[in-house]
């Protein structure tokens, strides 16, 4: 039987965090006609035991290899039965009614392709989760000392949409993939996430494809979710990061793939 909602939880070597995420979902999702699918990368014994012993009713998709974010999401999409689909990382903690309110917003606005909530640190400080599309200069200024100069800071501020009021509903170019609400019909129309992006830019690319198909991307701050977020690819020294930080190198490779894919193509979203 089809479900009203499928919740796809992507996980990677974080059983303790995953447990908190699943407990919050089971406690705080009010619509009873939903399913949870946990798609885990490089699955370890602790995670298998957690799912087998404490959450046997949840659909669990382990993998031997580290698949990357896009493949995890796509596995969930292939197996989801819900009309609405919430994609979250295991480090997201939902509050009472937050999931249901996000479903209602998408249900009442059929031209919205993806909606994302306001993400908060656990001290309730907001995290930045909505952006304009990357340009090559964005990467350069964010990862080098050039971002400290006026011209670099101006470019970064535009990318971060600091000209917008984050307490209001905003239509950004793209949303961070940590928490995304969409519909199964939309994912079938747009297609799966691009798996050539092993990590980073798959959410940018997906949102861009939604815009190209006439579906809006919406930041919806009336719904809040907590996010335990660490910037694994950040570094003070750009050269040191490129040489020694694997995540930084992955980010830059993904950026190059993205820029080559959309080279010469117009921005499908004009504010």
Secondary structure, 3 states (H helix, E strand, C coil): CCEEEEEEEEEECCHHHHHHHHHHHHHHCCCCCEEEEEEEECCCHHHHHHHHHHCCCCEEECCCCCCCHHHHHHHHHHHCCEEEEEEEECCEEECCCHHHHHHHHHHHCCCEEEEEEEEECCCCCECCCEECCCCHHHHHHHHCHHHHCHHHHHHHHHHCCCCCCCCCCECCCEECCCEEEEEHHHHHHHCCCCCCCCCCCHHHHHHHHHHHCCCEEEEEEEEEEEECCCCCCCCCCHHHHHHHCHHHHHHHHHHHHHHHHCCCCCCCCCC
